[in-house]
Amino acid sequence: VDATQGVRGSLCEDFASSLDLIAQNILENSTEFFLDREPNIATIIVRVNGAIVPNSATNGWTYNAAANSIVFHGAAIPDQGADILIDFDPVTIK
């Protein structure tokens, strides 16, 4: 679990909560958008259907430097078919 940043739960405790965490983790992993260049993080602007989404690990997006990607979280996870636009200034020009 630790090596893959997975979800740890117990069958002896509230298993419904563990299942909710697993479901949320699946949603977040399926809404990861890989960037073609390394961004200047301060310049990232994410829009879904024209609305700016906040940089928030709760209900927004975060930048995953290890994967060079944007990951959505919580209520900000876009619906299927949503128009997603990620603008940023690259660290270097190709």
C-alpha positions as CSV (number, residue, x, y, z in Angstrom):
1,V,0.0,0.0,0.0
2,D,2.7,2.5,0.9
3,A,4.9,1.7,-2.1
4,T,2.0,2.3,-4.5
5,Q,0.3,5.1,-2.5
6,G,-2.8,3.0,-2.3
7,V,-5.6,2.9,0.1
8,R,-5.4,1.0,3.4
9,G,-8.5,-0.3,5.0
10,S,-9.6,-2.9,7.6
11,L,-12.3,-5.5,7.3
12,C,-12.8,-5.2,11.1
13,E,-13.7,-1.5,10.9
14,D,-16.1,0.6,8.9
15,F,-15.6,-1.1,5.6
16,A,-17.9,1.3,3.7
17,S,-15.5,4.1,4.5
18,S,-12.6,2.0,3.0
19,L,-14.7,1.3,-0.1
20,D,-15.4,5.1,-0.5
21,L,-11.7,5.9,-0.3
22,I,-10.9,3.2,-2.9
23,A,-13.6,4.5,-5.2
24,Q,-12.3,8.1,-4.8
25,N,-8.7,6.9,-5.5
26,I,-9.9,5.2,-8.7
27,L,-11.6,8.4,-9.9
28,E,-8.6,10.5,-9.2
29,N,-6.2,8.1,-11.0
30,S,-8.5,8.0,-14.0
31,T,-8.5,11.8,-14.3
32,E,-4.7,12.3,-14.4
33,F,-3.6,14.5,-17.4
34,F,0.0,14.2,-18.5
35,L,1.7,17.4,-19.7
36,D,4.0,17.4,-22.7
37,R,6.5,19.8,-21.0
38,E,7.5,20.7,-17.5
39,P,5.5,23.7,-16.4
40,N,6.4,26.7,-14.4
41,I,4.1,25.6,-11.6
42,A,3.1,29.2,-10.6
43,T,1.7,29.7,-14.1
44,I,-0.7,26.7,-14.3
45,I,-4.3,27.5,-14.9
46,V,-6.8,24.7,-15.2
47,R,-10.3,25.2,-16.7
48,V,-13.1,22.7,-16.9
49,N,-16.0,23.7,-19.3
50,G,-14.6,27.3,-19.2
51,A,-14.6,27.6,-15.4
52,I,-11.3,28.0,-13.5
53,V,-10.6,25.1,-11.1
54,P,-8.7,26.0,-7.9
55,N,-5.3,24.4,-7.0
56,S,-6.6,22.3,-4.1
57,A,-6.0,18.7,-3.0
58,T,-9.5,18.6,-1.6
59,N,-11.8,19.9,-4.4
60,G,-9.5,21.0,-7.2
61,W,-6.3,19.9,-8.9
62,T,-2.7,19.3,-7.9
63,Y,0.5,19.0,-10.0
64,N,2.3,15.7,-9.7
65,A,5.9,16.5,-10.4
66,A,7.0,12.9,-10.5
67,A,4.6,12.1,-13.4
68,N,4.5,15.7,-14.9
69,S,0.7,15.6,-14.7
70,I,-2.4,17.3,-13.3
71,V,-4.6,15.3,-11.0
72,F,-8.2,16.3,-10.2
73,H,-9.7,15.8,-6.7
74,G,-13.1,15.7,-5.0
75,A,-15.9,17.7,-6.4
76,A,-13.6,19.1,-9.1
77,I,-13.2,15.7,-10.9
78,P,-14.6,16.5,-14.4
79,D,-17.6,14.6,-15.8
80,Q,-17.0,12.4,-18.8
81,G,-16.9,14.5,-22.0
82,A,-16.0,17.7,-20.1
83,D,-13.9,20.3,-22.0
84,I,-10.5,20.5,-20.1
85,L,-7.9,23.1,-20.8
86,I,-4.6,23.3,-19.0
87,D,-2.5,26.4,-19.7
88,F,1.0,27.0,-18.4
89,D,4.3,28.6,-19.2
90,P,6.9,25.9,-19.8
91,V,10.2,25.9,-17.8
92,T,12.1,25.5,-21.1
93,I,11.2,26.0,-24.7
94,K,11.4,22.8,-26.9
